[in-house]
C-alpha cells in the first residue's frame, strides 16, 4: 500500500516503522479511515454523500430541520407612544430590549418536537433568530464534561439534560453572553391521534428541567454567578388556550407582553410547528411512493422523538442509510388521507377502529404521548409491505417496557420483519452495532427479494386472468358484430327477425345461430 499523502502531494512520515517488503493493514470502524491518502478519502465521502441523497434518513433530517430558524410573521404590538405610569415605562423598556435578548435552549427531549413553536413564538415578538441559541448536539465529550453534577440516575435522555445546560453555561454563554436559559417542563404534548385517554409527556422528561436547575443551584447558584435567569415553566401543548396563559405568565415581565400579542405569538408558533410537520410528512410521502414504485424496503424507527438526537441513537440509522435503506421515524411518517384509507380503511368500515388515527384496538392505556405514537407507527408499518420496523429504546425506560410485546406482536402478526436495539445508554459499542447492522442487512436483502418475487407472481397471475378476460370479451364482441351484420342483411332483403325466417340451408353457421337465438 502506498504511503499516505497530504493535499499538497507531500508524504506523511509514518510513526510505525515498516520494512520495504511489508504492507500496512488498516482496520477502521469509519470508512474514511480505511485509506491513507486524502484523494481516496474524498472519493469515499463523495460516495457516502451520494448515498445519503438517494436514500434519505428522516431521523437525521428531522433532527436538523426541527431546530432551523425560519422567518416568522411579526405580530408584536407597536411601541407605545405614551408612558404616563411606571408600568407603561417598564413595558416600553422591556419591548426595546427584545432585539438584544439572548435565550439559551437545551437541545433535548421534547425540543425535538416543539422547537419550531418556540422559534416562531419568539421571533414573532421581535426577538432575533440568531439570539435563540440551542446547545450542541449530544456527544460523548459533552456528556463527560457535563454529567459530573448528576443528581439522579434515570434514563440517558434525561441524564443529558444536565450536560446540555452545562454546555449552554460554559460553551455557548462563554462565547457570547446569554440572558436566559429556557428549559420548559412538558406536561402534555400535541398529537394528531384520536380517541386517547391522554397525551402526557413522560414524568421523567417533565421534571428533568427542575432536576437540572437543582444540579446547578444545590451548592451555589451558578446561574446567578453567570448573570443568567433560568426559566422552567410547565407547558401544556394539548390546550392552546392554557399554553398561551402559561407562556404569558413566564414572559410577560421579561418581554413587556400584552395578552393580545402573546396570543397572536402563540398562534404563529403553532402554525410554524404545523408547517414543519407538513413539510416533513410531504417529503416522507415522496420517498415512500418511490419505494413502492421500485419494490424496495424502508426502515421505520419506532422510538421517542428525542431519539432523533444522533448522540442518543448512536447513529445506528446512518449505518442503514449507507446500505441503501431510506429511514423514517414515528414522528415523520406520512399521514395523507388517501394513504391512511389504503392502510386502515377496511378496519374503519368494519368497526374495528373508529378512525385511521386510533389505537383503541391494540392499546387501551393510551395516556403517554410517545407511547401512543409508537404503537400507531407500529400499526402503520405492519400494514405497509415496503416498510420494516426497528425499535429503539433507552435503558430504564418505564413507558417502553409495557409495550415491548405489544409492538412486537403488531409487527410480526403481519409477517413484517421486526428488529430492535433496546436498553441503549451512554455507552456506544460500535463493533457490536456494526455486526448487528450487517446481520439485519442480510435478512432485509432476503426479504426484499421475496417481496419482489411475490409481486412478480401476483403480476403474472393478474396478467393471466386479464388475458383470459380479454379473449372472452373479444369473442363476445365478434358474436355481437355477426348478429348485427345478419340483422342488416335481413333488413335489406325486406325480412324481419320476428317474421318469416329464411331457410336454414341458405344461411351460414353464424347466421343460423343468430336466427335460432332471435326466434
Secondary structure, DSSP 8 states (H G I E B T S, - for coil): ----B-TTS-B---SS---TT-------SSGGGG-SSHHHHHHHHHHHHHHHHHS-BHHHHHHHHTT-------------S---SHHHHHHHHHHHHGGG--EEE---TTHHHHHHHHHHHHHHTT--GGGEEE-----HHHHHHHGGG------HHHHHHHHHHHHIIIIIHHHS--SEEE--EEEE---S--S-S--B--HHHHHHHHHHHHHTTSSS-HHHHHT-EEE--EEETT-HHHHHHHHHHHHHHHHT--HHHHHHHHHHHHHHHHHHHHHHHHHHHHHHHHHHHHT--EEEEES-GGGGSHHHHTTHHHHHHHTT--EEETTT----HHHHHHHHHHHHHTTSSSSTT--TTT-S-TTBHHHHHHHHHHHHHHH-TTEEEEEEEETT-HHHHTTHHHHHHHHHTTT--EEEEEEE-S---HHHHHHHHHHHHHHHHHHHHHHHHHHHHHHHHHHHHHHHHHHHHHHHHHHHHHHHHHHHHHHHTT--TTS----GGGS-HHHHHHHHHH-
